[in-house]
C-alpha cells in the first residue's frame, strides 16, 4: 500500500440502513460488547491466557479490584488515557487536564501482571503479545505492520499473506476464511479475538477465538456468542481512500480514519450468512432483491385479504360486466351502463390509442381493451383522485402512467395525439352547471356541448375521431333542457362543431 504523508484525527461514525435494523441490532451489539468485557478477564481466570489488558473508569476500579480478588486475580494500574466514545480506536485518546479520563489496567496473577507491565514499559511488542496470549505469527505481523511500517489499519496488510485472498484488480481483493478470524467489525466492538490477526484465515487465531467463545458460553453469554458469530459470518466490504475507511455491512456503514492513500483500496469478505433485517441492493455486500420476497410483503398480504376473481377470456360480456361492476361500483366510483360498452366497441374499427376524458376508474376502457379485436392503448383523466388510483392499481395495473388526475374542462389536445377520444360532455355534476347560470351549457347550431368539450375539439386534427356519449337522466336534470329536451334531441347533429373531415359519433344512453 502506497500511503500519503498525512493522518486524519481519530473518528468513527455509524449509518444504519433502516430504523428496524438499528432497533434490533443496536441492543444486541451492546450486549456483545458487555459480554466481551467479561470474557477479557474470565479468559485469564480460565487459564486461557496469562494476562488481560483493559481500560476502566476510575470510579469502577475499587469494585473491579474486589471482584477480581475473588477469582485470585490482581488488578494493576499502569497508565491513563482520554475517554473514547467508540469501542475501538487505533490510538489511545490523550489525557486532557480537567477532562474525564480512564485507567489502563492489567488483570492477571501478580507475576503475569509484572511481566506484562515490564514489557509495556520497554515497548517490547513480542513480550506484550506473549503475556496477552496472542499467537506468535500475529505478534510478528503486528511488529512489522504496526510498529515498523507505522500503519494504523492492518486490513490491507492482512490480505497479502492470506492464502484465501484473491486479486480482483490492482487495488481490490476478495478474501474468505473462518468467521472467528474476521476482524472487520472491530470498530463496533464485535470481534472474537482481542488482537489484530495476521491474516483472514490464521489457524492460531481461530483456535484462540474458539477458546474465548467457550469461556463466554460458560459464563452465560451463549446468546451473545451466537449473535457475535452470526455478525462475523455476514458479507462485509472495507474500502479506503484519502485517509477515510468505509466498512459496509448488511445493517450499517462504518466510517473511520485509516491510512491515507491516493488510490481506493478495497477488501471484500464474502461471508455465508445474512440478517433478516439486512438491506437489499444491487451492489456488494447487499443481497439483491428476491422476487419471492413479495410473498411476505405487506401489499401481498393485503391482497390475500381482498382476492379478485379471475375473469376467463371466454366469459360472456354479461358476466364480465357483472363481475367488474360489482368490484368497482363501491366508494361512489362510476360504472357506465352496459349498453355503452358494446355500442362503442362496434365503432372501433382499427388499432390505436384511446383517451377518455372523465374516465372515472377506467372500467369502460378496460372493457374496450379486453374485448376489441384491435390492439388498443388506453388512457384517461378524471378529477376523482380515488377513481384514478383504482384505475392505476386495479383496472390497468400494467399501465398506471396512462391515467392521471386532471380537469377535463381545461385539458387541451395536441393534433393527432390520439386516434380516438371518448367523453361524456355532461358528465360533470349537473348542479355545477346550474350554479354557473347555465353559462357552461349552450346550444350551438343544431348541437349541444359543454365548453370544456368544445375547447378539446379545437385541438383535434381534421381527421380526428370523437365519441360523445351521455345519459338521458343527465339531460333531464338540467333545467336549461327540461322544456326543449325532445325538440333539441331530434335536431342534434354535432358535426357542425368539428373541423371539416372530422369524424364524430354520439350515443344517448338510457340507464
C-alpha positions in Angstrom: 0.0 0.0 0.0 1.4 3.4 -1.0 0.5 5.9 1.7 0.3 9.6 1.7 2.1 11.7 4.3 -0.8 12.7 6.5 -3.1 11.1 9.0 -6.6 12.2 9.9 -7.7 12.6 13.5 -9.4 9.6 15.0 -13.2 9.4 14.3 -15.8 6.7 13.9 -19.4 7.2 12.6 -22.2 4.8 12.1 -25.1 5.0 9.5 -27.8 2.4 9.8 -29.6 1.0 6.7 -33.0 1.3 8.5 -34.7 2.1 11.8 -35.7 -1.6 12.0 -32.1 -2.8 11.7 -31.0 -0.3 14.4 -33.8 -1.2 16.7 -32.9 -4.9 16.6 -29.1 -4.9 16.3 -28.0 -1.9 18.4 -29.1 -3.6 21.6 -27.6 -6.9 20.5 -24.3 -5.2 19.8 -24.3 -3.5 23.2 -24.8 -6.9 24.8 -22.0 -8.4 22.8 -19.7 -5.5 24.0 -20.7 -6.2 27.6 -20.1 -9.9 27.1 -16.7 -9.2 25.6 -15.6 -7.1 28.6 -16.4 -10.1 30.8 -14.6 -12.6 28.5 -11.4 -10.4 28.6 -10.8 -11.2 32.3 -12.7 -14.5 32.5 -10.3 -16.0 29.9 -7.5 -15.2 32.4 -9.3 -16.9 35.2 -9.9 -19.9 33.0 -6.1 -20.0 32.3 -6.7 -19.5 28.5 -4.1 -16.7 28.6 -1.7 -15.3 31.2 -3.0 -11.7 31.4 -5.6 -9.3 30.0 -5.3 -5.5 29.3 -8.4 -3.4 29.6 -9.5 0.2 30.3 -11.8 1.1 33.1 -13.5 4.2 34.6 -11.7 5.4 37.8 -14.9 5.1 39.8 -15.3 1.4 38.8 -11.7 0.5 39.8 -12.4 -0.4 43.5 -15.3 -2.7 42.6 -13.3 -4.4 39.8 -10.3 -4.9 42.1 -12.5 -6.6 44.7 -14.3 -8.8 42.2 -11.0 -10.0 40.6 -9.6 -10.8 44.0 -12.5 -13.3 44.4 -11.1 -15.1 41.4 -7.5 -15.0 42.6 -6.5 -12.2 40.1 -4.8 -8.9 40.6 -5.7 -5.6 39.0 -2.6 -3.5 38.3 -2.9 0.1 37.2 -0.2 1.2 34.7 -1.4 4.3 32.8 -4.2 6.7 31.9 -5.9 7.6 28.6 -8.5 10.0 27.5 -12.1 8.9 27.3 -13.2 7.5 23.9 -16.8 7.2 22.7 -16.2 4.2 20.5 -15.2 0.7 21.4 -12.1 0.7 19.2 -9.6 3.2 18.0 -6.1 2.8 16.6 -4.5 5.1 19.1 -5.3 6.0 22.7 -7.0 9.4 23.2 -4.7 11.8 25.1 -5.5 12.8 28.6 -6.6 16.5 28.8 -6.3 18.2 32.1 -9.6 18.8 33.7 -11.4 16.4 31.3 -12.6 12.8 32.1 -10.0 10.1 31.8 -9.9 6.3 32.0 -7.3 4.0 33.6 -5.3 1.3 31.9 -5.1 -1.9 34.0 -3.7 -5.3 33.7 -5.6 -8.3 35.0 -3.8 -11.5 35.9 -1.7 -13.1 38.5 0.9 -10.9 40.2 3.7 -12.5 38.2 1.9 -12.2 34.9 1.0 -8.6 35.6 4.6 -7.8 36.4 5.9 -9.4 33.2 3.3 -7.5 31.1 3.9 -4.1 32.7 7.7 -4.5 32.3 7.2 -5.3 28.6 4.9 -2.4 28.2 7.4 0.0 29.7 10.1 -1.4 27.4 7.8 -1.3 24.4 8.6 -4.9 23.7 5.8 -5.9 21.5 6.8 -9.6 21.4 6.7 -9.8 25.2 3.4 -7.9 25.3 1.8 -10.2 22.9 3.1 -13.3 24.7 1.7 -12.0 28.0 -1.7 -11.4 26.4 -1.8 -14.8 24.8 -1.6 -13.7 21.2 -0.4 -16.1 18.5 3.3 -15.8 17.7 2.5 -15.3 13.9 0.2 -12.4 14.7 2.8 -10.9 17.1 5.4 -10.8 14.2 2.7 -9.4 11.9 1.9 -6.6 14.3 5.6 -5.8 14.8 6.2 -5.4 11.1 3.0 -3.6 10.0 2.0 -1.6 13.0 5.3 -0.8 14.7 7.9 -0.8 11.8 5.7 0.4 9.0 3.6 2.6 11.3 0.3 1.6 9.8 -2.9 2.5 11.7 -5.0 -0.1 9.9 -3.9 -3.6 9.2 -6.8 -4.7 6.9 -5.0 -4.4 3.6 -1.8 -6.0 5.0 -3.9 -9.0 6.2 -4.7 -9.8 2.6 -1.1 -10.0 1.4 -0.4 -13.2 3.4 -3.8 -14.8 3.4 -3.9 -18.0 1.3 -7.6 -17.3 0.6 -7.1 -13.8 -0.8 -7.9 -13.4 -4.5 -6.6 -10.5 -6.5 -9.5 -9.0 -8.5 -7.9 -5.7 -9.6 -4.7 -3.9 -8.7 -6.3 -2.4 -5.6 -9.1 -4.9 -4.9 -9.0 -8.2 -3.2 -11.6 -10.8 -2.1 -10.9 -12.9 1.0 -12.5 -15.7 2.8 -11.8 -17.8 5.9 -13.3 -18.8 9.2 -15.6 -16.2 10.8 -13.5 -16.2 14.0 -10.7 -14.5 12.2 -12.9 -11.8 10.8 -11.8 -8.5 12.4 -13.6 -6.1 10.1 -16.3 -5.3 12.7 -13.8 -4.3 15.4 -15.0 -0.7 15.2 -18.3 -1.9 16.6 -16.7 -3.9 19.4 -17.7 -7.1 17.6 -14.8 -9.4 17.4 -13.8 -12.9 18.5 -10.2 -12.1 19.5 -8.6 -9.2 21.3 -5.7 -8.9 18.8 -5.2 -8.0 15.2 -4.8 -11.3 13.2 -2.1 -11.7 10.7 -4.4 -13.0 8.0 -8.1 -13.7 7.4 -7.5 -17.5 7.7 -5.0 -17.6 10.6 -5.4 -21.0 12.2 -3.9 -20.0 15.5 -6.3 -17.0 15.7 -9.2 -19.3 15.1 -8.1 -21.7 17.8 -7.7 -18.8 20.2 -11.1 -17.4 19.4 -12.9 -20.7 19.9 -11.4 -20.9 23.4 -12.6 -17.4 24.2 -16.1 -18.1 22.8 -16.3 -21.2 25.0 -15.4 -19.1 28.0 -18.2 -16.7 27.0 -20.8 -19.5 26.8 -19.7 -21.0 30.1 -20.2 -17.5 31.7 -23.8 -17.4 30.5 -23.4 -15.5 27.2 -24.5 -18.1 24.8 -27.0 -15.9 23.0 -24.4 -13.1 22.7 -21.9 -15.5 21.3 -24.4 -16.7 18.7 -25.1 -13.1 17.7 -21.3 -12.5 17.5 -20.7 -15.4 15.2 -23.7 -14.5 13.1 -22.4 -11.0 12.5 -18.9 -12.2 11.7 -20.4 -14.5 9.1 -22.0 -11.7 7.1 -20.5 -10.3 3.9 -18.6 -7.1 4.5 -16.7 -4.6 2.4 -13.8 -2.5 3.6 -12.6 0.4 1.4 -10.0 3.1 2.0 -9.3 6.4 0.2 -7.7 9.7 1.3 -7.5 8.5 4.9 -11.1 7.5 5.3 -12.2 3.9 5.6 -15.8 2.8 4.9 -16.9 -0.6 6.2 -20.2 -1.7 4.7 -22.3 -4.4 6.3 -25.9 -5.5 5.6 -27.2 -3.5 8.6 -24.9 -0.4 8.7 -22.0 1.5 7.4 -19.0 2.4 9.5 -16.8 5.5 8.6 -13.5 5.8 10.3 -9.9 7.0 10.0 -7.4 4.8 8.2 -4.0 5.2 6.4 -4.2 7.9 3.7 -3.9 6.7 0.1 -4.2 8.3 -3.2 -5.9 5.2 -4.7 -9.0 3.4 -3.5 -8.2 0.1 -1.8 -10.9 -2.5 -1.4 -11.3 -5.7 0.5 -14.4 -7.9 0.3 -15.2 -10.8 2.5 -18.0 -12.8 1.0 -19.4 -14.5 4.1 -22.1 -17.1 4.3 -24.8 -15.5 6.4 -27.2 -12.6 6.1 -29.5 -10.9 8.6 -33.2 -10.8 8.0 -33.1 -7.0 8.6 -30.2 -6.5 6.1 -30.7 -4.1 3.3 -31.4 -5.3 -0.3 -29.4 -3.8 -3.1 -27.7 -4.3 -6.4 -24.1 -4.0 -5.1 -21.9 -5.8 -2.6 -22.3 -6.5 0.3 -26.1 -6.4 -0.1 -28.2 -9.2 -1.4 -30.2 -8.5 -4.5 -34.0 -8.2 -4.2 -35.7 -11.5 -4.4 -38.8 -11.9 -6.4 -40.2 -14.3 -3.9 -39.9 -11.7 -1.1 -43.2 -10.2 -2.5 -44.9 -13.2 -0.8 -44.1 -11.7 2.6 -44.7 -8.1 1.7 -47.4 -6.0 3.3 -49.1 -5.4 0.0 -49.2 -9.0 -0.9 -50.8 -9.9 2.5 -53.4 -7.2 2.0 -54.1 -8.6 -1.4 -54.8 -12.1 0.0 -57.4 -10.5 2.3 -59.2 -9.0 -0.7 -58.9 -11.6 -3.5 -60.1 -10.8 -7.0 -61.9 -13.5 -9.0 -60.2 -14.2 -12.3 -62.2 -13.5 -15.4 -62.0 -16.1 -18.1 -61.3 -14.9 -21.6 -64.3 -17.0 -22.8 -66.6 -15.4 -20.2 -69.7 -13.7 -21.7 -69.9 -10.0 -21.9 -72.8 -10.1 -19.4 -70.7 -12.0 -16.8 -67.7 -9.7 -17.4 -69.8 -6.6 -16.8 -71.4 -8.1 -13.6 -68.1 -9.0 -12.1 -66.4 -5.7 -12.9 -69.3 -3.6 -11.9 -69.7 -5.3 -8.6 -66.0 -4.8 -7.9 -65.6 -1.1 -8.8 -69.0 0.4 -8.0 -68.0 0.7 -4.4 -66.9 4.1 -2.9 -69.0 6.0 -5.4 -66.9 5.1 -8.5 -68.8 5.5 -11.8 -69.9 2.3 -13.5 -71.2 3.2 -17.0 -74.3 1.3 -18.1 -73.7 -1.8 -20.0 -75.3 -0.5 -23.2 -72.5 1.9 -23.8 -69.8 -0.9 -23.8 -71.0 -2.8 -26.9 -72.1 0.3 -28.7 -68.7 2.0 -28.6 -66.9 -1.3 -29.2 -68.7 -1.6 -32.6 -67.4 1.8 -33.6 -63.8 0.9 -33.1 -62.6 -0.4 -36.4 -58.8 -0.1 -36.2 -56.0 -0.2 -33.6 -54.7 2.9 -31.9 -54.6 5.0 -28.8 -57.8 5.9 -26.9 -58.2 8.7 -24.4 -61.3 9.0 -22.2 -61.9 12.4 -20.7 -63.7 11.8 -17.4 -62.7 8.2 -17.3 -63.6 7.5 -13.7 -62.0 4.2 -12.7 -61.3 3.2 -16.3 -63.8 0.4 -16.4 -65.2 1.3 -19.8 -61.6 1.4 -21.3 -60.8 -1.9 -19.7 -63.8 -3.5 -21.4 -62.9 -2.0 -24.7 -59.3 -3.2 -24.5 -60.2 -6.7 -23.4 -62.9 -7.2 -26.0 -61.8 -5.3 -29.1 -60.5 -7.3 -32.0 -57.9 -4.5 -32.4 -54.9 -3.6 -30.2 -55.8 -0.5 -28.1 -53.6 1.7 -25.9 -56.0 3.2 -23.4 -55.6 6.1 -21.1 -57.7 8.6 -19.2 -58.1 11.6 -17.0 -60.5 12.4 -14.2 -60.9 14.8 -11.3 -61.7 11.9 -8.9 -58.3 11.0 -7.4 -59.7 7.9 -5.7 -61.1 6.7 -9.0 -57.8 7.3 -10.9 -56.0 5.4 -8.2 -58.3 2.4 -8.7 -57.7 2.7 -12.5 -53.9 2.6 -11.9 -53.8 -0.2 -9.3 -56.7 -2.5 -10.1 -58.1 -1.8 -13.6 -55.0 -1.0 -15.5 -52.1 -2.1 -13.3 -50.0 -2.8 -16.4 -50.0 0.9 -17.5 -50.7 3.2 -14.5 -48.8 6.1 -16.1 -51.6 6.4 -18.7 -54.1 7.6 -16.1 -53.9 10.9 -14.4 -55.9 13.3 -12.2 -56.9 16.4 -14.1 -59.7 18.8 -15.0 -61.0 17.9 -18.4 -62.6 21.3 -18.8 -59.1 22.8 -19.2 -57.4 19.9 -21.0 -56.1 20.7 -24.5 -55.3 18.1 -27.0 -52.4 18.1 -29.4 -53.4 17.4 -33.1 -53.0 13.8 -33.8 -52.2 12.9 -30.2 -54.9 10.2 -30.0 -56.7 8.1 -32.6 -60.0 8.3 -30.6 -61.3 10.4 -27.8 -64.2 9.3 -25.6 -66.1 11.7 -23.3 -69.5 12.3 -21.8 -70.0 16.1 -22.3 -72.5 16.2 -19.4 -70.6 14.1 -17.0 -69.8 16.9 -14.5 -72.2 17.4 -11.6 -75.4 19.0 -13.0 -75.5 21.3 -10.0 -72.2 22.8 -11.2 -73.9 24.0 -14.5 -76.8 25.4 -12.6 -74.6 27.3 -10.3 -72.9 28.8 -13.3 -76.2 30.1 -14.5 -76.1 27.8 -17.5 -73.1 29.5 -18.9 -71.2 26.3 -19.4 -74.1 24.7 -21.2 -75.1 26.0 -24.6 -77.0 25.1 -27.8 -74.7 25.8 -30.8 -76.4 25.5 -34.1 -78.1 22.1 -34.1 -76.0 20.6 -31.3 -75.4 20.8 -27.6 -72.0 20.6 -25.9 -70.2 21.9 -22.8 -67.5 24.5 -23.1 -64.8 22.1 -21.9 -65.5 19.6 -24.8 -65.6 22.5 -27.3 -62.2 23.5 -26.1 -61.0 20.0 -26.6 -62.5 19.9 -30.1 -60.3 22.9 -31.1 -57.3 20.7 -30.7 -58.4 17.9 -32.8 -56.8 17.3 -36.2 -59.1 17.3 -39.2 -59.0 13.6 -39.3 -59.6 13.2 -35.6 -62.3 10.9 -34.2 -64.5 11.8 -31.3 -67.1 9.7 -29.5 -69.6 11.6 -27.3 -72.0 9.8 -25.0 -74.4 11.0 -22.3 -77.3 9.7 -20.3 -80.9 10.8 -20.7 -81.3 11.4 -17.0 -78.4 13.8 -17.0 -80.1 15.9 -19.7 -83.4 15.8 -17.9 -81.7 17.0 -14.7 -80.6 20.2 -16.4 -83.1 23.0 -16.0 -82.0 24.5 -19.3 -83.2 21.5 -21.2 -86.3 20.5 -19.3 -88.6 22.2 -21.8 -86.6 21.8 -25.0 -85.2 18.3 -24.5 -87.3 16.4 -27.0 -87.2 19.1 -29.7 -83.4 19.7 -29.4 -82.7 15.9 -29.3 -84.4 15.5 -32.7 -82.2 18.2 -34.2 -79.0 17.0 -32.6 -76.1 17.0 -35.1 -72.7 17.7 -33.6 -70.8 17.6 -36.9 -71.2 21.3 -37.2 -68.8 21.8 -34.3 -66.0 19.9 -35.9 -63.4 20.8 -38.5 -64.2 19.7 -42.0 -63.4 16.0 -42.5 -63.5 15.1 -38.8 -65.4 12.0 -37.6 -67.8 12.1 -34.6 -70.2 9.6 -33.1 -72.9 10.4 -30.5 -74.6 7.9 -28.2 -77.6 8.8 -26.0 -77.9 6.1 -23.3 -80.8 5.1 -21.1 -79.7 3.8 -17.8 
